[in-house]
């Protein structure tokens, strides 16, 4: 099957952020991050809960810079069969 034939109604998985885990491991509060990066807390919480519709590249870059990590450490792709188990 080529990419042009992919069905639109198929579950392709999801992206999840590891923000909560990373902050906990480093002893950093959400308030510290929001203040340092000038991010509205409500928006930041949506990313922490994986309740986003679109990704904000600027926010992702800020988080990677602040936490000194790569995108792959911040965001994880969860395959459909794994997504249902979470």
PDB file of N, CA, C and O in Angstrom:
ATOM      1  N   UNK A   1       0.849  -1.180   0.000  1.00  0.00           N
ATOM      2  CA  UNK A   1       0.000   0.000   0.000  1.00  0.00           C
ATOM      3  C   UNK A   1       0.891   1.238   0.000  1.00  0.00           C
ATOM      4  O   UNK A   1       1.806   1.343   0.817  1.00  0.00           O
ATOM      5  N   UNK A   2       0.632   2.167  -0.902  1.00  0.00           N
ATOM      6  CA  UNK A   2       1.412   3.405  -0.875  1.00  0.00           C
ATOM      7  C   UNK A   2       0.721   4.425   0.022  1.00  0.00           C
ATOM      8  O   UNK A   2      -0.419   4.225   0.443  1.00  0.00           O
ATOM      9  N   UNK A   3       1.417   5.513   0.307  1.00  0.00           N
ATOM     10  CA  UNK A   3       0.905   6.514   1.239  1.00  0.00           C
ATOM     11  C   UNK A   3      -0.367   7.192   0.754  1.00  0.00           C
ATOM     12  O   UNK A   3      -1.150   7.674   1.572  1.00  0.00           O
ATOM     13  N   UNK A   4      -0.587   7.242  -0.527  1.00  0.00           N
ATOM     14  CA  UNK A   4      -1.781   7.887  -1.061  1.00  0.00           C
ATOM     15  C   UNK A   4      -3.038   7.079  -0.766  1.00  0.00           C
ATOM     16  O   UNK A   4      -4.145   7.608  -0.867  1.00  0.00           O
ATOM     17  N   UNK A   5      -2.890   5.811  -0.406  1.00  0.00           N
ATOM     18  CA  UNK A   5      -4.036   4.946  -0.162  1.00  0.00           C
ATOM     19  C   UNK A   5      -4.353   4.778   1.322  1.00  0.00           C
ATOM     20  O   UNK A   5      -5.223   3.981   1.671  1.00  0.00           O
ATOM     21  N   UNK A   6      -3.672   5.505   2.199  1.00  0.00           N
ATOM     22  CA  UNK A   6      -3.921   5.355   3.629  1.00  0.00           C
ATOM     23  C   UNK A   6      -5.340   5.789   3.967  1.00  0.00           C
ATOM     24  O   UNK A   6      -5.750   6.884   3.580  1.00  0.00           O
ATOM     25  N   UNK A   7      -6.095   4.968   4.672  1.00  0.00           N
ATOM     26  CA  UNK A   7      -7.462   5.332   5.042  1.00  0.00           C
ATOM     27  C   UNK A   7      -7.471   6.464   6.068  1.00  0.00           C
ATOM     28  O   UNK A   7      -6.621   6.509   6.958  1.00  0.00           O
ATOM     29  N   UNK A   8      -8.421   7.365   5.941  1.00  0.00           N
ATOM     30  CA  UNK A   8      -8.499   8.516   6.830  1.00  0.00           C
ATOM     31  C   UNK A   8      -9.030   8.170   8.211  1.00  0.00           C
ATOM     32  O   UNK A   8      -8.747   8.887   9.170  1.00  0.00           O
ATOM     33  N   UNK A   9      -9.787   7.097   8.336  1.00  0.00           N
ATOM     34  CA  UNK A   9     -10.403   6.761   9.614  1.00  0.00           C
ATOM     35  C   UNK A   9      -9.566   5.801  10.458  1.00  0.00           C
ATOM     36  O   UNK A   9     -10.068   5.254  11.440  1.00  0.00           O
ATOM     37  N   UNK A  10      -8.328   5.590  10.104  1.00  0.00           N
ATOM     38  CA  UNK A  10      -7.454   4.677  10.828  1.00  0.00           C
ATOM     39  C   UNK A  10      -6.803   5.391  12.004  1.00  0.00           C
ATOM     40  O   UNK A  10      -6.447   6.565  11.903  1.00  0.00           O
ATOM     41  N   UNK A  11      -6.647   4.687  13.116  1.00  0.00           N
ATOM     42  CA  UNK A  11      -5.942   5.212  14.281  1.00  0.00           C
ATOM     43  C   UNK A  11      -4.448   5.029  14.046  1.00  0.00           C
ATOM     44  O   UNK A  11      -3.958   3.901  13.986  1.00  0.00           O
ATOM     45  N   UNK A  12      -3.737   6.123  13.914  1.00  0.00           N
ATOM     46  CA  UNK A  12      -2.297   6.069  13.645  1.00  0.00           C
ATOM     47  C   UNK A  12      -1.467   6.225  14.909  1.00  0.00           C
ATOM     48  O   UNK A  12      -0.241   6.306  14.840  1.00  0.00           O
ATOM     49  N   UNK A  13      -2.116   6.268  16.048  1.00  0.00           N
ATOM     50  CA  UNK A  13      -1.411   6.448  17.306  1.00  0.00           C
ATOM     51  C   UNK A  13      -1.538   7.882  17.783  1.00  0.00           C
ATOM     52  O   UNK A  13      -2.363   8.650  17.287  1.00  0.00           O
ATOM     53  N   UNK A  14      -0.700   8.233  18.765  1.00  0.00           N
ATOM     54  CA  UNK A  14      -0.765   9.588  19.313  1.00  0.00           C
ATOM     55  C   UNK A  14       0.607  10.018  19.811  1.00  0.00           C
ATOM     56  O   UNK A  14       1.513   9.203  19.983  1.00  0.00           O
ATOM     57  N   UNK A  15       0.731  11.307  20.036  1.00  0.00           N
ATOM     58  CA  UNK A  15       1.933  11.864  20.633  1.00  0.00           C
ATOM     59  C   UNK A  15       1.636  12.173  22.090  1.00  0.00           C
ATOM     60  O   UNK A  15       0.571  12.700  22.415  1.00  0.00           O
ATOM     61  N   UNK A  16       2.563  11.851  22.955  1.00  0.00           N
ATOM     62  CA  UNK A  16       2.414  12.189  24.365  1.00  0.00           C
ATOM     63  C   UNK A  16       3.646  12.957  24.820  1.00  0.00           C
ATOM     64  O   UNK A  16       4.763  12.693  24.374  1.00  0.00           O
ATOM     65  N   UNK A  17       3.424  13.903  25.705  1.00  0.00           N
ATOM     66  CA  UNK A  17       4.519  14.674  26.282  1.00  0.00           C
ATOM     67  C   UNK A  17       4.957  14.035  27.589  1.00  0.00           C
ATOM     68  O   UNK A  17       4.134  13.526  28.350  1.00  0.00           O
ATOM     69  N   UNK A  18       6.238  14.065  27.836  1.00  0.00           N
ATOM     70  CA  UNK A  18       6.821  13.520  29.062  1.00  0.00           C
ATOM     71  C   UNK A  18       7.143  14.641  30.052  1.00  0.00           C
ATOM     72  O   UNK A  18       8.012  14.480  30.909  1.00  0.00           O
ATOM     73  N   UNK A  19       6.453  15.762  29.939  1.00  0.00           N
ATOM     74  CA  UNK A  19       6.750  16.947  30.745  1.00  0.00           C
ATOM     75  C   UNK A  19       6.668  16.645  32.232  1.00  0.00           C
ATOM     76  O   UNK A  19       7.607  16.929  32.976  1.00  0.00           O
ATOM     77  N   UNK A  20       5.556  16.073  32.672  1.00  0.00           N
ATOM     78  CA  UNK A  20       5.358  15.811  34.109  1.00  0.00           C
ATOM     79  C   UNK A  20       6.486  14.951  34.661  1.00  0.00           C
ATOM     80  O   UNK A  20       7.034  15.251  35.722  1.00  0.00           O
ATOM     81  N   UNK A  21       6.830  13.901  33.960  1.00  0.00           N
ATOM     82  CA  UNK A  21       7.881  12.985  34.404  1.00  0.00           C
ATOM     83  C   UNK A  21       9.230  13.701  34.489  1.00  0.00           C
ATOM     84  O   UNK A  21       9.962  13.541  35.464  1.00  0.00           O
ATOM     85  N   UNK A  22       9.549  14.483  33.474  1.00  0.00           N
ATOM     86  CA  UNK A  22      10.832  15.193  33.440  1.00  0.00           C
ATOM     87  C   UNK A  22      10.908  16.215  34.571  1.00  0.00           C
ATOM     88  O   UNK A  22      11.928  16.313  35.254  1.00  0.00           O
ATOM     89  N   UNK A  23       9.834  16.976  34.768  1.00  0.00           N
ATOM     90  CA  UNK A  23       9.833  17.974  35.839  1.00  0.00           C
ATOM     91  C   UNK A  23       9.982  17.310  37.205  1.00  0.00           C
ATOM     92  O   UNK A  23      10.724  17.795  38.060  1.00  0.00           O
ATOM     93  N   UNK A  24       9.280  16.208  37.406  1.00  0.00           N
ATOM     94  CA  UNK A  24       9.363  15.494  38.684  1.00  0.00           C
ATOM     95  C   UNK A  24      10.786  14.992  38.929  1.00  0.00           C
ATOM     96  O   UNK A  24      11.323  15.147  40.026  1.00  0.00           O
ATOM     97  N   UNK A  25      11.394  14.391  37.907  1.00  0.00           N
ATOM     98  CA  UNK A  25      12.760  13.877  38.032  1.00  0.00           C
ATOM     99  C   UNK A  25      13.750  14.977  38.388  1.00  0.00           C
ATOM    100  O   UNK A  25      14.732  14.732  39.089  1.00  0.00           O
ATOM    101  N   UNK A  26      13.491  16.184  37.906  1.00  0.00           N
ATOM    102  CA  UNK A  26      14.431  17.291  38.105  1.00  0.00           C
ATOM    103  C   UNK A  26      14.049  18.220  39.246  1.00  0.00           C
ATOM    104  O   UNK A  26      14.782  19.158  39.560  1.00  0.00           O
ATOM    105  N   UNK A  27      12.907  17.963  39.867  1.00  0.00           N
ATOM    106  CA  UNK A  27      12.469  18.815  40.971  1.00  0.00           C
ATOM    107  C   UNK A  27      12.108  20.227  40.534  1.00  0.00           C
ATOM    108  O   UNK A  27      12.347  21.191  41.261  1.00  0.00           O
ATOM    109  N   UNK A  28      11.537  20.341  39.354  1.00  0.00           N
ATOM    110  CA  UNK A  28      11.139  21.641  38.805  1.00  0.00           C
ATOM    111  C   UNK A  28       9.617  21.734  38.837  1.00  0.00           C
ATOM    112  O   UNK A  28       8.925  20.789  38.460  1.00  0.00           O
ATOM    113  N   UNK A  29       9.101  22.870  39.285  1.00  0.00           N
ATOM    114  CA  UNK A  29       7.648  23.043  39.324  1.00  0.00           C
ATOM    115  C   UNK A  29       7.139  23.605  37.997  1.00  0.00           C
ATOM    116  O   UNK A  29       7.883  24.219  37.232  1.00  0.00           O
ATOM    117  N   UNK A  30       5.870  23.381  37.753  1.00  0.00           N
ATOM    118  CA  UNK A  30       5.240  23.938  36.549  1.00  0.00           C
ATOM    119  C   UNK A  30       5.289  25.457  36.594  1.00  0.00           C
ATOM    120  O   UNK A  30       5.488  26.111  35.571  1.00  0.00           O
ATOM    121  N   UNK A  31       5.106  26.014  37.789  1.00  0.00           N
ATOM    122  CA  UNK A  31       5.152  27.470  37.926  1.00  0.00           C
ATOM    123  C   UNK A  31       6.516  28.024  37.521  1.00  0.00           C
ATOM    124  O   UNK A  31       6.595  29.071  36.879  1.00  0.00           O
ATOM    125  N   UNK A  32       7.583  27.332  37.891  1.00  0.00           N
ATOM    126  CA  UNK A  32       8.929  27.769  37.515  1.00  0.00           C
ATOM    127  C   UNK A  32       9.070  27.816  35.995  1.00  0.00           C
ATOM    128  O   UNK A  32       9.592  28.783  35.440  1.00  0.00           O
ATOM    129  N   UNK A  33       8.604  26.775  35.338  1.00  0.00           N
ATOM    130  CA  UNK A  33       8.713  26.697  33.881  1.00  0.00           C
ATOM    131  C   UNK A  33       7.901  27.810  33.226  1.00  0.00           C
ATOM    132  O   UNK A  33       8.396  28.515  32.347  1.00  0.00           O
ATOM    133  N   UNK A  34       6.661  27.961  33.658  1.00  0.00           N
ATOM    134  CA  UNK A  34       5.786  28.970  33.062  1.00  0.00           C
ATOM    135  C   UNK A  34       6.356  30.374  33.237  1.00  0.00           C
ATOM    136  O   UNK A  34       6.315  31.189  32.315  1.00  0.00           O
ATOM    137  N   UNK A  35       6.883  30.647  34.417  1.00  0.00           N
ATOM    138  CA  UNK A  35       7.456  31.971  34.676  1.00  0.00           C
ATOM    139  C   UNK A  35       8.717  32.195  33.839  1.00  0.00           C
ATOM    140  O   UNK A  35       8.874  33.249  33.223  1.00  0.00           O
ATOM    141  N   UNK A  36       9.605  31.217  33.816  1.00  0.00           N
ATOM    142  CA  UNK A  36      10.873  31.355  33.090  1.00  0.00           C
ATOM    143  C   UNK A  36      10.666  31.513  31.586  1.00  0.00           C
ATOM    144  O   UNK A  36      11.407  32.241  30.927  1.00  0.00           O
ATOM    145  N   UNK A  37       9.659  30.831  31.047  1.00  0.00           N
ATOM    146  CA  UNK A  37       9.446  30.829  29.599  1.00  0.00           C
ATOM    147  C   UNK A  37       8.286  31.706  29.148  1.00  0.00           C
ATOM    148  O   UNK A  37       7.973  31.769  27.959  1.00  0.00           O
ATOM    149  N   UNK A  38       7.645  32.386  30.107  1.00  0.00           N
ATOM    150  CA  UNK A  38       6.503  33.251  29.808  1.00  0.00           C
ATOM    151  C   UNK A  38       5.423  32.483  29.044  1.00  0.00           C
ATOM    152  O   UNK A  38       4.965  32.900  27.980  1.00  0.00           O
ATOM    153  N   UNK A  39       5.035  31.349  29.626  1.00  0.00           N
ATOM    154  CA  UNK A  39       4.009  30.482  29.045  1.00  0.00           C
ATOM    155  C   UNK A  39       2.766  30.561  29.930  1.00  0.00           C
ATOM    156  O   UNK A  39       2.881  30.393  31.145  1.00  0.00           O
ATOM    157  N   UNK A  40       1.585  30.810  29.366  1.00  0.00           N
ATOM    158  CA  UNK A  40       0.365  30.783  30.179  1.00  0.00           C
ATOM    159  C   UNK A  40       0.180  29.396  30.808  1.00  0.00           C
ATOM    160  O   UNK A  40       0.298  28.377  30.128  1.00  0.00           O
ATOM    161  N   UNK A  41      -0.107  29.372  32.097  1.00  0.00           N
ATOM    162  CA  UNK A  41      -0.228  28.106  32.827  1.00  0.00           C
ATOM    163  C   UNK A  41      -1.310  27.208  32.224  1.00  0.00           C
ATOM    164  O   UNK A  41      -1.125  25.993  32.147  1.00  0.00           O
ATOM    165  N   UNK A  42      -2.423  27.779  31.802  1.00  0.00           N
ATOM    166  CA  UNK A  42      -3.511  26.971  31.227  1.00  0.00           C
ATOM    167  C   UNK A  42      -3.037  26.242  29.969  1.00  0.00           C
ATOM    168  O   UNK A  42      -3.350  25.067  29.780  1.00  0.00           O
ATOM    169  N   UNK A  43      -2.294  26.924  29.119  1.00  0.00           N
ATOM    170  CA  UNK A  43      -1.763  26.283  27.907  1.00  0.00           C
ATOM    171  C   UNK A  43      -0.772  25.185  28.262  1.00  0.00           C
ATOM    172  O   UNK A  43      -0.804  24.096  27.688  1.00  0.00           O
ATOM    173  N   UNK A  44       0.102  25.479  29.208  1.00  0.00           N
ATOM    174  CA  UNK A  44       1.113  24.508  29.624  1.00  0.00           C
ATOM    175  C   UNK A  44       0.448  23.258  30.198  1.00  0.00           C
ATOM    176  O   UNK A  44       0.881  22.141  29.918  1.00  0.00           O
ATOM    177  N   UNK A  45      -0.601  23.441  31.000  1.00  0.00           N
ATOM    178  CA  UNK A  45      -1.315  22.300  31.587  1.00  0.00           C
ATOM    179  C   UNK A  45      -1.927  21.405  30.520  1.00  0.00           C
ATOM    180  O   UNK A  45      -1.959  20.185  30.683  1.00  0.00           O
ATOM    181  N   UNK A  46      -2.413  21.990  29.434  1.00  0.00           N
ATOM    182  CA  UNK A  46      -2.983  21.183  28.349  1.00  0.00           C
ATOM    183  C   UNK A  46      -1.926  20.260  27.748  1.00  0.00           C
ATOM    184  O   UNK A  46      -2.214  19.107  27.429  1.00  0.00           O
ATOM    185  N   UNK A  47      -0.722  20.759  27.597  1.00  0.00           N
ATOM    186  CA  UNK A  47       0.365  19.916  27.083  1.00  0.00           C
ATOM    187  C   UNK A  47       0.729  18.838  28.099  1.00  0.00           C
ATOM    188  O   UNK A  47       0.991  17.694  27.726  1.00  0.00           O
ATOM    189  N   UNK A  48       0.745  19.193  29.362  1.00  0.00           N
ATOM    190  CA  UNK A  48       1.071  18.213  30.408  1.00  0.00           C
ATOM    191  C   UNK A  48       0.056  17.078  30.441  1.00  0.00           C
ATOM    192  O   UNK A  48       0.405  15.938  30.746  1.00  0.00           O
ATOM    193  N   UNK A  49      -1.207  17.390  30.127  1.00  0.00           N
ATOM    194  CA  UNK A  49      -2.277  16.381  30.147  1.00  0.00           C
ATOM    195  C   UNK A  49      -2.532  15.770  28.767  1.00  0.00           C
ATOM    196  O   UNK A  49      -3.478  15.000  28.600  1.00  0.00           O
ATOM    197  N   UNK A  50      -1.706  16.103  27.789  1.00  0.00           N
ATOM    198  CA  UNK A  50      -1.886  15.618  26.410  1.00  0.00           C
ATOM    199  C   UNK A  50      -3.256  15.985  25.856  1.00  0.00           C
ATOM    200  O   UNK A  50      -3.884  15.185  25.163  1.00  0.00           O
ATOM    201  N   UNK A  51      -3.713  17.183  26.158  1.00  0.00           N
ATOM    202  CA  UNK A  51      -5.015  17.662  25.691  1.00  0.00           C
ATOM    203  C   UNK A  51      -4.849  18.749  24.631  1.00  0.00           C
ATOM    204  O   UNK A  51      -5.573  19.744  24.644  1.00  0.00           O
ATOM    205  N   UNK A  52      -3.918  18.566  23.734  1.00  0.00           N
ATOM    206  CA  UNK A  52      -3.655  19.556  22.693  1.00  0.00           C
ATOM    207  C   UNK A  52      -4.193  19.041  21.366  1.00  0.00           C
ATOM    208  O   UNK A  52      -4.280  17.833  21.146  1.00  0.00           O
ATOM    209  N   UNK A  53      -4.550  19.964  20.487  1.00  0.00           N
ATOM    210  CA  UNK A  53      -5.000  19.606  19.143  1.00  0.00           C
ATOM    211  C   UNK A  53      -3.881  19.802  18.126  1.00  0.00           C
ATOM    212  O   UNK A  53      -3.713  19.010  17.199  1.00  0.00           O
ATOM    213  N   UNK A  54      -3.125  20.870  18.324  1.00  0.00           N
ATOM    214  CA  UNK A  54      -1.998  21.185  17.438  1.00  0.00           C
ATOM    215  C   UNK A  54      -0.778  21.471  18.296  1.00  0.00           C
ATOM    216  O   UNK A  54      -0.889  21.943  19.428  1.00  0.00           O
ATOM    217  N   UNK A  55       0.374  21.178  17.742  1.00  0.00           N
ATOM    218  CA  UNK A  55       1.616  21.431  18.461  1.00  0.00           C
ATOM    219  C   UNK A  55       2.113  22.840  18.163  1.00  0.00           C
ATOM    220  O   UNK A  55       2.052  23.306  17.025  1.00  0.00           O
ATOM    221  N   UNK A  56       2.597  23.503  19.187  1.00  0.00           N
ATOM    222  CA  UNK A  56       3.179  24.834  19.063  1.00  0.00           C
ATOM    223  C   UNK A  56       4.695  24.663  19.006  1.00  0.00           C
ATOM    224  O   UNK A  56       5.331  24.385  20.022  1.00  0.00           O
ATOM    225  N   UNK A  57       5.268  24.830  17.819  1.00  0.00           N
ATOM    226  CA  UNK A  57       6.707  24.618  17.641  1.00  0.00           C
ATOM    227  C   UNK A  57       7.525  25.543  18.532  1.00  0.00           C
ATOM    228  O   UNK A  57       8.567  25.139  19.049  1.00  0.00           O
ATOM    229  N   UNK A  58       7.069  26.770  18.717  1.00  0.00           N
ATOM    230  CA  UNK A  58       7.775  27.712  19.582  1.00  0.00           C
ATOM    231  C   UNK A  58       7.834  27.226  21.016  1.00  0.00           C
ATOM    232  O   UNK A  58       8.874  27.314  21.668  1.00  0.00           O
ATOM    233  N   UNK A  59       6.715  26.712  21.506  1.00  0.00           N
ATOM    234  CA  UNK A  59       6.667  26.187  22.873  1.00  0.00           C
ATOM    235  C   UNK A  59       7.567  24.965  23.014  1.00  0.00           C
ATOM    236  O   UNK A  59       8.279  24.828  24.009  1.00  0.00           O
ATOM    237  N   UNK A  60       7.537  24.092  22.040  1.00  0.00           N
ATOM    238  CA  UNK A  60       8.383  22.894  22.086  1.00  0.00           C
ATOM    239  C   UNK A  60       9.860  23.294  22.114  1.00  0.00           C
ATOM    240  O   UNK A  60      10.646  22.719  22.867  1.00  0.00           O
ATOM    241  N   UNK A  61      10.230  24.265  21.303  1.00  0.00           N
ATOM    242  CA  UNK A  61      11.627  24.740  21.295  1.00  0.00           C
ATOM    243  C   UNK A  61      12.002  25.343  22.642  1.00  0.00           C
ATOM    244  O   UNK A  61      13.094  25.093  23.152  1.00  0.00           O
ATOM    245  N   UNK A  62      11.100  26.139  23.222  1.00  0.00           N
ATOM    246  CA  UNK A  62      11.367  26.733  24.539  1.00  0.00           C
ATOM    247  C   UNK A  62      11.587  25.654  25.591  1.00  0.00           C
ATOM    248  O   UNK A  62      12.520  25.738  26.390  1.00  0.00           O
ATOM    249  N   UNK A  63      10.721  24.638  25.588  1.00  0.00           N
ATOM    250  CA  UNK A  63      10.839  23.563  26.579  1.00  0.00           C
ATOM    251  C   UNK A  63      12.132  22.779  26.398  1.00  0.00           C
ATOM    252  O   UNK A  63      12.810  22.459  27.374  1.00  0.00           O
ATOM    253  N   UNK A  64      12.472  22.472  25.156  1.00  0.00           N
ATOM    254  CA  UNK A  64      13.719  21.745  24.894  1.00  0.00           C
ATOM    255  C   UNK A  64      14.924  22.560  25.350  1.00  0.00           C
ATOM    256  O   UNK A  64      15.856  22.018  25.944  1.00  0.00           O
ATOM    257  N   UNK A  65      14.907  23.847  25.074  1.00  0.00           N
ATOM    258  CA  UNK A  65      16.007  24.723  25.488  1.00  0.00           C
ATOM    259  C   UNK A  65      16.101  24.786  27.006  1.00  0.00           C
ATOM    260  O   UNK A  65      17.178  24.614  27.577  1.00  0.00           O
ATOM    261  N   UNK A  66      14.969  25.032  27.654  1.00  0.00           N
ATOM    262  CA  UNK A  66      14.939  25.185  29.113  1.00  0.00           C
ATOM    263  C   UNK A  66      15.380  23.904  29.816  1.00  0.00           C
ATOM    264  O   UNK A  66      16.143  23.952  30.781  1.00  0.00           O
ATOM    265  N   UNK A  67      14.904  22.773  29.336  1.00  0.00           N
ATOM    266  CA  UNK A  67      15.211  21.486  29.970  1.00  0.00           C
ATOM    267  C   UNK A  67      16.497  20.863  29.433  1.00  0.00           C
ATOM    268  O   UNK A  67      16.949  19.839  29.944  1.00  0.00           O
ATOM    269  N   UNK A  68      17.084  21.470  28.413  1.00  0.00           N
ATOM    270  CA  UNK A  68      18.314  20.991  27.778  1.00  0.00           C
ATOM    271  C   UNK A  68      18.159  19.543  27.303  1.00  0.00           C
ATOM    272  O   UNK A  68      18.964  18.668  27.623  1.00  0.00           O
ATOM    273  N   UNK A  69      17.095  19.327  26.528  1.00  0.00           N
ATOM    274  CA  UNK A  69      16.800  17.996  25.995  1.00  0.00           C
ATOM    275  C   UNK A  69      16.420  18.108  24.524  1.00  0.00           C
ATOM    276  O   UNK A  69      16.149  19.200  24.025  1.00  0.00           O
ATOM    277  N   UNK A  70      16.404  16.981  23.844  1.00  0.00           N
ATOM    278  CA  UNK A  70      15.953  16.928  22.463  1.00  0.00           C
ATOM    279  C   UNK A  70      14.454  16.679  22.395  1.00  0.00           C
ATOM    280  O   UNK A  70      13.829  16.281  23.378  1.00  0.00           O
ATOM    281  N   UNK A  71      13.899  16.916  21.233  1.00  0.00           N
ATOM    282  CA  UNK A  71      12.461  16.721  21.032  1.00  0.00           C
ATOM    283  C   UNK A  71      12.053  15.281  21.351  1.00  0.00           C
ATOM    284  O   UNK A  71      10.997  15.052  21.940  1.00  0.00           O
ATOM    285  N   UNK A  72      12.881  14.317  20.966  1.00  0.00           N
ATOM    286  CA  UNK A  72      12.574  12.909  21.212  1.00  0.00           C
ATOM    287  C   UNK A  72      12.529  12.539  22.684  1.00  0.00           C
ATOM    288  O   UNK A  72      11.916  11.538  23.057  1.00  0.00           O
ATOM    289  N   UNK A  73      13.173  13.339  23.521  1.00  0.00           N
ATOM    290  CA  UNK A  73      13.110  13.102  24.963  1.00  0.00           C
ATOM    291  C   UNK A  73      11.859  13.729  25.564  1.00  0.00           C
ATOM    292  O   UNK A  73      11.389  13.301  26.618  1.00  0.00           O
ATOM    293  N   UNK A  74      11.324  14.739  24.895  1.00  0.00           N
ATOM    294  CA  UNK A  74      10.156  15.466  25.379  1.00  0.00           C
ATOM    295  C   UNK A  74       8.849  14.848  24.897  1.00  0.00           C
ATOM    296  O   UNK A  74       7.867  14.785  25.637  1.00  0.00           O
ATOM    297  N   UNK A  75       8.851  14.394  23.649  1.00  0.00           N
ATOM    298  CA  UNK A  75       7.635  13.875  23.028  1.00  0.00           C
ATOM    299  C   UNK A  75       7.849  12.421  22.639  1.00  0.00           C
ATOM    300  O   UNK A  75       8.898  12.048  22.115  1.00  0.00           O
ATOM    301  N   UNK A  76       6.838  11.611  22.905  1.00  0.00           N
ATOM    302  CA  UNK A  76       6.903  10.189  22.565  1.00  0.00           C
ATOM    303  C   UNK A  76       5.752   9.839  21.624  1.00  0.00           C
ATOM    304  O   UNK A  76       4.622  10.286  21.823  1.00  0.00           O
ATOM    305  N   UNK A  77       6.041   9.043  20.609  1.00  0.00           N
ATOM    306  CA  UNK A  77       5.004   8.527  19.720  1.00  0.00           C
ATOM    307  C   UNK A  77       4.527   7.194  20.279  1.00  0.00           C
ATOM    308  O   UNK A  77       5.328   6.289  20.514  1.00  0.00           O
ATOM    309  N   UNK A  78       3.216   7.076  20.491  1.00  0.00           N
ATOM    310  CA  UNK A  78       2.625   5.846  21.011  1.00  0.00           C
ATOM    311  C   UNK A  78       1.815   5.208  19.894  1.00  0.00           C
ATOM    312  O   UNK A  78       0.867   5.803  19.383  1.00  0.00           O
ATOM    313  N   UNK A  79       2.192   4.004  19.522  1.00  0.00           N
ATOM    314  CA  UNK A  79       1.483   3.279  18.457  1.00  0.00           C
ATOM    315  C   UNK A  79       0.051   2.960  18.897  1.00  0.00           C
ATOM    316  O   UNK A  79      -0.222   2.885  20.095  1.00  0.00           O
ATOM    317  N   UNK A  80      -0.863   2.774  17.945  1.00  0.00           N
ATOM    318  CA  UNK A  80      -2.272   2.553  18.277  1.00  0.00           C
ATOM    319  C   UNK A  80      -2.527   1.445  19.291  1.00  0.00           C
ATOM    320  O   UNK A  80      -3.305   1.642  20.225  1.00  0.00           O
ATOM    321  N   UNK A  81      -1.899   0.294  19.133  1.00  0.00           N
ATOM    322  CA  UNK A  81      -2.167  -0.797  20.073  1.00  0.00           C
ATOM    323  C   UNK A  81      -1.701  -0.431  21.475  1.00  0.00           C
ATOM    324  O   UNK A  81      -2.307  -0.860  22.457  1.00  0.00           O
ATOM    325  N   UNK A  82      -0.619   0.365  21.585  1.00  0.00           N
ATOM    326  CA  UNK A  82      -0.132   0.820  22.872  1.00  0.00           C
ATOM    327  C   UNK A  82      -0.984   1.963  23.405  1.00  0.00           C
ATOM    328  O   UNK A  82      -1.174   2.090  24.614  1.00  0.00           O
ATOM    329  N   UNK A  83      -1.495   2.793  22.505  1.00  0.00           N
ATOM    330  CA  UNK A  83      -2.291   3.950  22.898  1.00  0.00           C
ATOM    331  C   UNK A  83      -3.562   3.517  23.614  1.00  0.00           C
ATOM    332  O   UNK A  83      -3.994   4.178  24.558  1.00  0.00           O
ATOM    333  N   UNK A  84      -4.159   2.428  23.182  1.00  0.00           N
ATOM    334  CA  UNK A  84      -5.390   1.943  23.801  1.00  0.00           C
ATOM    335  C   UNK A  84      -5.140   1.443  25.216  1.00  0.00           C
ATOM    336  O   UNK A  84      -6.040   1.486  26.055  1.00  0.00           O
ATOM    337  N   UNK A  85      -3.941   0.975  25.486  1.00  0.00           N
ATOM    338  CA  UNK A  85      -3.614   0.437  26.806  1.00  0.00           C
ATOM    339  C   UNK A  85      -3.333   1.534  27.822  1.00  0.00           C
ATOM    340  O   UNK A  85      -3.299   1.265  29.022  1.00  0.00           O
ATOM    341  N   UNK A  86      -3.129   2.769  27.363  1.00  0.00           N
ATOM    342  CA  UNK A  86      -2.781   3.847  28.301  1.00  0.00           C
ATOM    343  C   UNK A  86      -3.981   4.627  28.723  1.00  0.00           C
ATOM    344  O   UNK A  86      -3.861   5.566  29.509  1.00  0.00           O
TER     345      UNK A  86
END
